[in-house]
Amino acid sequence: MKFQLLCFLLVFIISMTLFGCDNGKMNAEKSTDNSSVSTVENSERKTTNITSKKNKMTTTTTTTTTTTGTREYKPTDVDINTISGYSFKMQGFETVTSIQDFYDYLDELQNVISNSNFNMSISYENLETGSSIGYNDTMRFATCSTIKTPFVLSLLRSGIDLNEKLTKTVNWSGDNGYVANVKTGTEITARQLIKYAINRSDNTAYYNLVKHYGYTQFNSDLYSIGANYSLGDSWIFTYCTSADMLKCYKEIYEYGEQTKQGKWLTELMTNTDVNRQIGKALDSKYKVSQKYGSDWDEKQYHDCAIVYADSPFVLCIFTNQYPEMDQSDKVFQDIASIIDRINNVIYIK
């Protein structure tokens, strides 16, 4: 009897021990589960908080004023009449996106002008707002080859047949270009002569165009836009101001936007064989249609360009310096970069 009672007690103790272990395990698992749930819930709360902060940050970013460079983007009215101390004249800058940037860029432009030890003329105009800058823009320079594109514009507007064959009759003195080396009497189409005159700045190609078509219509076209220069019998190049040449390049821009032939002309100007000046500074950002001009004997070096920026502009720079040298290229590139920045702070409504 005692033995049976002892066995019963032993079985009871073992059962309770095992049952207690299971309860402990279950309690531990329950505790772990609660901890996991708590961790997940905390994680979700953190994620929710982060998402909420991101949403708040996004909202803040979209409502915060944007910037131009390092300056606050804040359209500010400009009174040009109160701005002094610059050797260039300005007009049309009614509102800029950063007044401080605007002043800084004007200072940079003045520094380039002041540090140049040669005669120079600058004409710039924004084609949307009419905002403009002019420096020495009434000083006359030899046009050099910058005149070739306005002359071709006049030919295209007059409705010439580009497939017409012209007989080569003249050579430009000292020219060693392609057309100069073509035998006199050879027939060349007007299209080909125009391409050589613009792409390669071929003087003999241009000379034969002037000889065949004359300059009366060209002079009439210049008069109609208020450009005060003309061609004559004795000289197919002439003298003019950067302001008058800018008027011609504005016309080229308009014609290029409106007609197929005009677009062809501006494409020729984009793919010229000399790209050292304005285009060199800006054509990584925009399409630039340009025509350079140079004359070693008269120390003339020029460039006129249509810059297809977000807000397009025309820039003509005439200089009295030895052409096609790194040092003489630099002033064009510096001015083009500064004008581009000035152009970018004009407020466009």
C-alpha positions as a LaTeX table, in Angstrom:
\begin{tabular}{lrrr}
\hline
Residue & $x$ (\AA) & $y$ (\AA) & $z$ (\AA) \\
\hline
Met1 & 0.00 & 0.00 & 0.00 \\
Lys2 & 2.78 & 2.36 & 0.91 \\
Phe3 & 4.54 & 1.38 & $-2.27$ \\
Gln4 & 1.48 & 2.21 & $-4.41$ \\
Leu5 & 1.06 & 5.51 & $-2.66$ \\
Leu6 & 4.70 & 6.33 & $-3.29$ \\
Cys7 & 4.35 & 5.50 & $-7.02$ \\
Phe8 & 1.24 & 7.67 & $-7.27$ \\
Leu9 & 3.05 & 10.61 & $-5.71$ \\
Leu10 & 6.04 & 10.15 & $-8.01$ \\
Val11 & 3.82 & 10.09 & $-11.14$ \\
Phe12 & 1.96 & 13.19 & $-9.91$ \\
Ile13 & 5.22 & 15.12 & $-9.32$ \\
Ile14 & 6.59 & 14.14 & $-12.76$ \\
Ser15 & 3.32 & 15.20 & $-14.45$ \\
Met16 & 3.29 & 18.56 & $-12.71$ \\
Thr17 & 6.92 & 19.12 & $-13.64$ \\
Leu18 & 6.25 & 18.36 & $-17.29$ \\
Phe19 & 3.08 & 20.48 & $-17.29$ \\
Gly20 & 4.95 & 23.34 & $-15.65$ \\
Cys21 & 7.69 & 23.15 & $-18.33$ \\
Asp22 & 5.11 & 23.33 & $-21.13$ \\
Asn23 & 3.48 & 26.31 & $-19.45$ \\
Gly24 & 6.88 & 27.97 & $-19.18$ \\
Lys25 & 7.58 & 27.24 & $-22.83$ \\
Met26 & 4.17 & 28.52 & $-23.85$ \\
Asn27 & 4.62 & 31.61 & $-21.71$ \\
Ala28 & 8.05 & 32.15 & $-23.28$ \\
Glu29 & 6.62 & 31.71 & $-26.79$ \\
Lys30 & 3.75 & 33.99 & $-25.88$ \\
Ser31 & 6.24 & 36.53 & $-24.58$ \\
Thr32 & 8.30 & 36.18 & $-27.77$ \\
Asp33 & 5.20 & 36.57 & $-29.91$ \\
Asn34 & 4.16 & 39.66 & $-27.98$ \\
Ser35 & 7.67 & 41.04 & $-28.37$ \\
Ser36 & 7.58 & 40.36 & $-32.12$ \\
Val37 & 4.19 & 41.97 & $-32.44$ \\
Ser38 & 5.42 & 44.88 & $-30.39$ \\
Thr39 & 8.55 & 45.14 & $-32.60$ \\
Val40 & 6.47 & 45.02 & $-35.77$ \\
Glu41 & 4.06 & 47.56 & $-34.40$ \\
Asn42 & 6.95 & 49.81 & $-33.33$ \\
Ser43 & 8.56 & 49.35 & $-36.72$ \\
Glu44 & 5.31 & 50.25 & $-38.45$ \\
Arg45 & 4.95 & 53.29 & $-36.22$ \\
Lys46 & 8.53 & 54.35 & $-37.08$ \\
Thr47 & 7.88 & 53.77 & $-40.80$ \\
Thr48 & 4.68 & 55.74 & $-40.53$ \\
Asn49 & 6.53 & 58.54 & $-38.75$ \\
Ile50 & 9.32 & 58.54 & $-41.39$ \\
Thr51 & 6.78 & 58.54 & $-44.22$ \\
Ser52 & 4.96 & 61.35 & $-42.50$ \\
Lys53 & 8.21 & 63.32 & $-42.19$ \\
Lys54 & 9.03 & 62.65 & $-45.84$ \\
Asn55 & 5.61 & 63.85 & $-46.83$ \\
Lys56 & 6.11 & 66.95 & $-44.75$ \\
Met57 & 9.58 & 67.44 & $-46.27$ \\
Thr58 & 8.19 & 67.02 & $-49.78$ \\
Thr59 & 5.48 & 69.51 & $-49.04$ \\
Thr60 & 8.06 & 71.92 & $-47.66$ \\
Thr61 & 10.28 & 71.50 & $-50.71$ \\
Thr62 & 7.48 & 72.13 & $-53.13$ \\
Thr63 & 6.32 & 75.18 & $-51.26$ \\
Thr64 & 9.80 & 76.58 & $-50.64$ \\
Thr65 & 10.97 & 79.07 & $-53.24$ \\
Thr66 & 13.35 & 77.59 & $-55.80$ \\
Thr67 & 16.78 & 79.02 & $-56.46$ \\
Thr68 & 18.77 & 80.43 & $-59.36$ \\
Gly69 & 22.34 & 79.38 & $-58.76$ \\
Thr70 & 22.98 & 80.10 & $-55.07$ \\
Arg71 & 20.42 & 82.90 & $-54.92$ \\
Glu72 & 16.77 & 82.91 & $-54.01$ \\
Tyr73 & 14.41 & 82.86 & $-56.95$ \\
Lys74 & 12.35 & 85.96 & $-56.35$ \\
Pro75 & 11.14 & 88.08 & $-59.28$ \\
Thr76 & 12.33 & 91.62 & $-58.59$ \\
Asp77 & 11.58 & 94.79 & $-60.53$ \\
Val78 & 14.62 & 96.60 & $-61.91$ \\
Asp79 & 14.93 & 100.32 & $-62.53$ \\
Ile80 & 17.74 & 100.56 & $-65.06$ \\
Asn81 & 17.89 & 104.32 & $-64.60$ \\
Thr82 & 19.20 & 103.86 & $-61.06$ \\
Ile83 & 22.04 & 101.55 & $-62.15$ \\
Ser84 & 25.28 & 103.40 & $-62.80$ \\
Gly85 & 29.01 & 102.75 & $-63.03$ \\
Tyr86 & 28.95 & 100.61 & $-66.18$ \\
Ser87 & 30.37 & 101.57 & $-69.56$ \\
Phe88 & 27.62 & 99.71 & $-71.39$ \\
Lys89 & 23.99 & 100.70 & $-71.79$ \\
Met90 & 20.99 & 98.53 & $-70.95$ \\
Gln91 & 17.27 & 98.54 & $-71.54$ \\
Gly92 & 14.27 & 96.23 & $-71.20$ \\
Phe93 & 15.32 & 94.55 & $-67.95$ \\
Glu94 & 12.02 & 95.14 & $-66.16$ \\
Thr95 & 12.14 & 92.12 & $-63.83$ \\
Val96 & 14.91 & 89.66 & $-62.94$ \\
Thr97 & 14.74 & 86.45 & $-60.94$ \\
Ser98 & 17.71 & 87.33 & $-58.74$ \\
Ile99 & 18.74 & 90.94 & $-58.33$ \\
Gln100 & 22.03 & 89.99 & $-56.66$ \\
Asp101 & 22.98 & 87.61 & $-59.49$ \\
Phe102 & 22.05 & 90.28 & $-62.00$ \\
Tyr103 & 24.39 & 92.81 & $-60.39$ \\
Asp104 & 27.17 & 90.23 & $-60.10$ \\
Tyr105 & 26.93 & 89.35 & $-63.80$ \\
Leu106 & 26.96 & 93.02 & $-64.81$ \\
Asp107 & 30.14 & 93.45 & $-62.75$ \\
Glu108 & 31.72 & 90.47 & $-64.51$ \\
Leu109 & 30.88 & 91.91 & $-67.92$ \\
Gln110 & 32.37 & 95.26 & $-66.95$ \\
Asn111 & 35.56 & 93.55 & $-65.77$ \\
Val112 & 36.01 & 91.81 & $-69.14$ \\
Ile113 & 35.49 & 95.10 & $-70.97$ \\
Ser114 & 37.82 & 97.03 & $-68.66$ \\
Asn115 & 40.58 & 94.43 & $-68.94$ \\
Ser116 & 40.51 & 94.39 & $-72.76$ \\
Asn117 & 43.24 & 96.52 & $-74.35$ \\
Phe118 & 41.60 & 96.75 & $-77.79$ \\
Asn119 & 38.52 & 98.33 & $-79.36$ \\
Met120 & 35.44 & 96.21 & $-78.93$ \\
Ser121 & 31.73 & 96.46 & $-79.61$ \\
Ile122 & 28.96 & 94.31 & $-78.07$ \\
Ser123 & 25.29 & 94.05 & $-79.01$ \\
Tyr124 & 22.96 & 91.63 & $-77.23$ \\
Glu125 & 19.18 & 91.27 & $-77.37$ \\
Asn126 & 16.76 & 88.77 & $-75.90$ \\
Leu127 & 14.34 & 87.74 & $-78.64$ \\
Glu128 & 11.35 & 87.33 & $-76.29$ \\
Thr129 & 11.57 & 90.37 & $-74.04$ \\
Gly130 & 13.67 & 92.79 & $-76.08$ \\
Ser131 & 16.05 & 93.19 & $-73.15$ \\
Ser132 & 19.35 & 94.47 & $-74.55$ \\
Ile133 & 22.89 & 95.46 & $-73.73$ \\
Gly134 & 25.11 & 97.58 & $-75.94$ \\
Tyr135 & 28.74 & 98.56 & $-75.60$ \\
Asn136 & 30.37 & 100.79 & $-78.23$ \\
Asp137 & 27.55 & 99.63 & $-80.48$ \\
Thr138 & 27.77 & 102.73 & $-82.69$ \\
Met139 & 31.46 & 102.15 & $-83.50$ \\
Arg140 & 31.98 & 100.95 & $-87.08$ \\
Phe141 & 34.13 & 97.93 & $-87.87$ \\
Ala142 & 34.86 & 96.05 & $-91.08$ \\
Thr143 & 32.07 & 93.49 & $-91.38$ \\
Cys144 & 34.44 & 90.79 & $-92.63$ \\
Ser145 & 32.56 & 87.53 & $-93.22$ \\
Thr146 & 29.72 & 88.29 & $-90.80$ \\
Ile147 & 28.00 & 89.98 & $-93.76$ \\
Lys148 & 27.70 & 86.74 & $-95.73$ \\
Thr149 & 24.69 & 85.38 & $-93.85$ \\
Pro150 & 22.59 & 88.58 & $-94.14$ \\
Phe151 & 23.40 & 88.62 & $-97.87$ \\
Val152 & 22.32 & 84.99 & $-98.27$ \\
Leu153 & 19.15 & 85.78 & $-96.29$ \\
Ser154 & 18.31 & 88.45 & $-98.86$ \\
Leu155 & 18.87 & 85.98 & $-101.72$ \\
Leu156 & 16.61 & 83.36 & $-100.15$ \\
Arg157 & 13.87 & 85.88 & $-99.43$ \\
Ser158 & 13.98 & 87.10 & $-103.01$ \\
Gly159 & 13.11 & 83.58 & $-104.17$ \\
Ile160 & 16.23 & 82.56 & $-106.08$ \\
Asp161 & 16.37 & 79.06 & $-107.56$ \\
Leu162 & 18.90 & 77.19 & $-105.45$ \\
Asn163 & 19.43 & 74.73 & $-108.29$ \\
Glu164 & 20.33 & 77.47 & $-110.76$ \\
Lys165 & 23.81 & 76.98 & $-112.19$ \\
Leu166 & 26.08 & 79.99 & $-111.91$ \\
Thr167 & 29.22 & 80.36 & $-113.96$ \\
Lys168 & 32.30 & 81.13 & $-111.93$ \\
Thr169 & 33.68 & 84.41 & $-113.25$ \\
Val170 & 35.87 & 85.90 & $-110.50$ \\
Asn171 & 38.34 & 85.02 & $-107.76$ \\
Trp172 & 38.71 & 86.93 & $-104.53$ \\
Ser173 & 42.27 & 88.26 & $-104.28$ \\
Gly174 & 44.47 & 86.14 & $-102.04$ \\
Asp175 & 41.78 & 83.50 & $-101.53$ \\
Asn176 & 42.89 & 79.87 & $-101.53$ \\
Gly177 & 39.51 & 78.31 & $-100.75$ \\
Tyr178 & 37.70 & 75.60 & $-102.67$ \\
Val179 & 35.91 & 77.80 & $-105.19$ \\
Ala180 & 39.05 & 79.87 & $-105.84$ \\
Asn181 & 40.73 & 76.68 & $-107.03$ \\
Val182 & 37.87 & 75.79 & $-109.37$ \\
Lys183 & 38.56 & 76.63 & $-113.01$ \\
Thr184 & 37.02 & 79.89 & $-114.23$ \\
Gly185 & 33.95 & 79.14 & $-116.38$ \\
Thr186 & 32.91 & 76.17 & $-114.25$ \\
Glu187 & 29.21 & 75.99 & $-113.43$ \\
Ile188 & 28.30 & 75.74 & $-109.73$ \\
Thr189 & 24.78 & 75.78 & $-108.32$ \\
Ala190 & 23.61 & 78.62 & $-106.10$ \\
Arg191 & 23.02 & 76.05 & $-103.36$ \\
Gln192 & 26.66 & 74.92 & $-103.47$ \\
Leu193 & 28.03 & 78.45 & $-103.49$ \\
Ile194 & 25.89 & 79.36 & $-100.47$ \\
Lys195 & 27.07 & 76.29 & $-98.58$ \\
Tyr196 & 30.72 & 77.13 & $-99.26$ \\
Ala197 & 30.18 & 80.78 & $-98.32$ \\
Ile198 & 28.55 & 79.92 & $-94.98$ \\
Asn199 & 30.08 & 76.58 & $-93.93$ \\
Arg200 & 33.63 & 77.33 & $-95.05$ \\
Ser201 & 33.45 & 81.13 & $-95.15$ \\
Asp202 & 34.64 & 80.88 & $-98.78$ \\
Asn203 & 35.27 & 84.43 & $-100.06$ \\
Thr204 & 35.27 & 83.50 & $-103.74$ \\
Ala205 & 31.95 & 81.68 & $-103.39$ \\
Tyr206 & 30.46 & 84.81 & $-101.80$ \\
Tyr207 & 32.07 & 87.04 & $-104.46$ \\
Asn208 & 30.46 & 85.07 & $-107.29$ \\
Leu209 & 27.06 & 85.25 & $-105.59$ \\
Val210 & 27.34 & 89.04 & $-105.35$ \\
Lys211 & 28.54 & 89.32 & $-108.96$ \\
His212 & 25.67 & 87.18 & $-110.28$ \\
Tyr213 & 22.75 & 88.51 & $-108.20$ \\
Gly214 & 23.96 & 92.02 & $-107.44$ \\
Tyr215 & 23.46 & 93.96 & $-104.22$ \\
Thr216 & 20.48 & 96.24 & $-104.96$ \\
Gln217 & 17.94 & 94.00 & $-103.25$ \\
Phe218 & 20.27 & 93.45 & $-100.31$ \\
Asn219 & 20.71 & 97.19 & $-99.77$ \\
Ser220 & 16.95 & 97.64 & $-99.97$ \\
Asp221 & 16.42 & 94.92 & $-97.34$ \\
Leu222 & 18.94 & 96.61 & $-95.04$ \\
Tyr223 & 17.13 & 99.92 & $-95.39$ \\
Ser224 & 13.79 & 98.29 & $-94.56$ \\
Ile225 & 15.04 & 97.07 & $-91.16$ \\
Gly226 & 16.92 & 100.26 & $-90.31$ \\
Ala227 & 20.40 & 98.84 & $-90.75$ \\
Asn228 & 22.61 & 101.73 & $-91.81$ \\
Tyr229 & 25.14 & 100.11 & $-94.13$ \\
Ser230 & 25.28 & 98.91 & $-97.73$ \\
Leu231 & 27.36 & 97.24 & $-100.44$ \\
Gly232 & 28.79 & 98.88 & $-103.55$ \\
Asp233 & 30.68 & 98.10 & $-106.73$ \\
Ser234 & 34.17 & 98.46 & $-105.34$ \\
Trp235 & 33.85 & 96.41 & $-102.14$ \\
Ile236 & 31.76 & 93.31 & $-101.39$ \\
Phe237 & 32.64 & 93.72 & $-97.73$ \\
Thr238 & 31.88 & 96.96 & $-95.94$ \\
Tyr239 & 31.80 & 98.67 & $-92.54$ \\
Cys240 & 28.98 & 98.66 & $-89.99$ \\
Thr241 & 28.17 & 98.67 & $-86.28$ \\
Ser242 & 27.42 & 95.65 & $-84.12$ \\
Ala243 & 23.96 & 97.14 & $-83.47$ \\
Asp244 & 23.16 & 97.17 & $-87.21$ \\
Met245 & 24.52 & 93.66 & $-87.69$ \\
Leu246 & 22.39 & 92.43 & $-84.78$ \\
Lys247 & 19.29 & 93.65 & $-86.65$ \\
Cys248 & 20.25 & 91.40 & $-89.55$ \\
Tyr249 & 20.74 & 88.34 & $-87.36$ \\
Lys250 & 17.37 & 88.91 & $-85.71$ \\
Glu251 & 15.89 & 88.75 & $-89.22$ \\
Ile252 & 17.75 & 85.50 & $-89.87$ \\
Tyr253 & 16.27 & 84.05 & $-86.67$ \\
Glu254 & 12.72 & 85.01 & $-87.66$ \\
Tyr255 & 13.15 & 83.66 & $-91.18$ \\
Gly256 & 14.60 & 80.45 & $-89.80$ \\
Glu257 & 11.59 & 79.96 & $-87.53$ \\
Gln258 & 9.10 & 80.57 & $-90.33$ \\
Thr259 & 10.44 & 78.91 & $-93.48$ \\
Lys260 & 12.13 & 75.74 & $-94.67$ \\
Gln261 & 14.85 & 77.68 & $-96.48$ \\
Gly262 & 15.44 & 79.80 & $-93.39$ \\
Lys263 & 15.89 & 76.68 & $-91.29$ \\
Trp264 & 18.39 & 75.40 & $-93.85$ \\
Leu265 & 20.36 & 78.63 & $-93.51$ \\
Thr266 & 20.48 & 78.47 & $-89.70$ \\
Glu267 & 21.57 & 74.83 & $-89.92$ \\
Leu268 & 24.43 & 75.85 & $-92.21$ \\
Met269 & 25.40 & 78.44 & $-89.62$ \\
Thr270 & 25.38 & 75.75 & $-86.91$ \\
Asn271 & 27.83 & 73.51 & $-88.77$ \\
Thr272 & 30.54 & 75.98 & $-89.76$ \\
Asp273 & 34.14 & 74.83 & $-90.00$ \\
Val274 & 35.33 & 77.53 & $-87.56$ \\
Asn275 & 33.91 & 77.30 & $-84.04$ \\
Arg276 & 36.24 & 79.12 & $-81.66$ \\
Gln277 & 34.17 & 81.94 & $-80.21$ \\
Ile278 & 30.55 & 82.24 & $-79.03$ \\
Gly279 & 29.63 & 78.73 & $-80.16$ \\
Lys280 & 32.66 & 77.27 & $-78.40$ \\
Ala281 & 31.39 & 78.71 & $-75.12$ \\
Leu282 & 27.72 & 77.76 & $-75.45$ \\
Asp283 & 27.08 & 74.97 & $-77.96$ \\
Ser284 & 27.36 & 72.27 & $-75.30$ \\
Lys285 & 24.17 & 73.76 & $-73.82$ \\
Tyr286 & 22.26 & 75.08 & $-76.82$ \\
Lys287 & 22.08 & 75.12 & $-80.58$ \\
Val288 & 24.19 & 78.07 & $-81.75$ \\
Ser289 & 23.91 & 79.43 & $-85.31$ \\
Gln290 & 26.83 & 81.75 & $-85.96$ \\
Lys291 & 29.05 & 83.40 & $-88.53$ \\
Tyr292 & 32.55 & 84.57 & $-87.68$ \\
Gly293 & 34.61 & 87.13 & $-89.53$ \\
Ser294 & 38.32 & 87.91 & $-89.57$ \\
Asp295 & 40.87 & 90.10 & $-91.32$ \\
Trp296 & 44.55 & 89.90 & $-90.45$ \\
Asp297 & 45.50 & 93.08 & $-92.32$ \\
Glu298 & 42.96 & 95.23 & $-90.46$ \\
Lys299 & 43.19 & 93.27 & $-87.19$ \\
Gln300 & 39.48 & 92.52 & $-87.19$ \\
Tyr301 & 37.94 & 89.52 & $-85.43$ \\
His302 & 34.17 & 89.17 & $-85.00$ \\
Asp303 & 31.37 & 86.73 & $-84.30$ \\
Cys304 & 27.59 & 87.05 & $-84.56$ \\
Ala305 & 25.41 & 84.29 & $-83.15$ \\
Ile306 & 21.82 & 83.25 & $-82.64$ \\
Val307 & 21.73 & 81.32 & $-79.37$ \\
Tyr308 & 18.73 & 79.00 & $-79.03$ \\
Ala309 & 18.56 & 79.12 & $-75.24$ \\
Asp310 & 15.30 & 78.53 & $-73.36$ \\
Ser311 & 14.76 & 82.21 & $-74.04$ \\
Pro312 & 16.68 & 82.78 & $-77.33$ \\
Phe313 & 18.99 & 85.71 & $-77.91$ \\
Val314 & 21.30 & 87.26 & $-80.49$ \\
Leu315 & 24.84 & 88.31 & $-79.63$ \\
Cys316 & 27.22 & 90.21 & $-81.92$ \\
Ile317 & 30.78 & 90.96 & $-80.84$ \\
Phe318 & 33.18 & 92.99 & $-82.99$ \\
Thr319 & 36.82 & 93.34 & $-81.92$ \\
Asn320 & 39.97 & 95.03 & $-83.17$ \\
Gln321 & 42.56 & 92.27 & $-82.51$ \\
Tyr322 & 44.55 & 89.63 & $-84.33$ \\
Pro323 & 42.10 & 86.84 & $-85.26$ \\
Glu324 & 41.94 & 83.13 & $-84.60$ \\
Met325 & 44.32 & 82.96 & $-81.67$ \\
Asp326 & 43.57 & 81.45 & $-78.26$ \\
Gln327 & 44.00 & 84.82 & $-76.57$ \\
Ser328 & 41.67 & 86.58 & $-79.02$ \\
Asp329 & 39.11 & 83.76 & $-78.73$ \\
Lys330 & 38.93 & 84.14 & $-74.95$ \\
Val331 & 37.10 & 87.46 & $-74.89$ \\
Phe332 & 34.29 & 86.01 & $-77.04$ \\
Gln333 & 33.94 & 82.97 & $-74.82$ \\
Asp334 & 34.01 & 85.03 & $-71.60$ \\
Ile335 & 31.42 & 87.52 & $-72.84$ \\
Ala336 & 29.18 & 84.77 & $-74.24$ \\
Ser337 & 29.18 & 82.93 & $-70.89$ \\
Ile338 & 28.35 & 86.09 & $-68.94$ \\
Ile339 & 25.61 & 87.17 & $-71.38$ \\
Asp340 & 24.11 & 83.68 & $-71.13$ \\
Arg341 & 23.89 & 84.05 & $-67.34$ \\
Ile342 & 22.39 & 87.51 & $-67.64$ \\
Asn343 & 19.89 & 86.13 & $-70.13$ \\
Asn344 & 18.94 & 83.36 & $-67.70$ \\
Val345 & 17.95 & 85.75 & $-64.90$ \\
Ile346 & 15.47 & 87.67 & $-67.04$ \\
Tyr347 & 12.02 & 86.98 & $-65.65$ \\
Ile348 & 9.85 & 85.43 & $-68.36$ \\
Lys349 & 6.17 & 85.58 & $-67.39$ \\
\hline
\end{tabular}
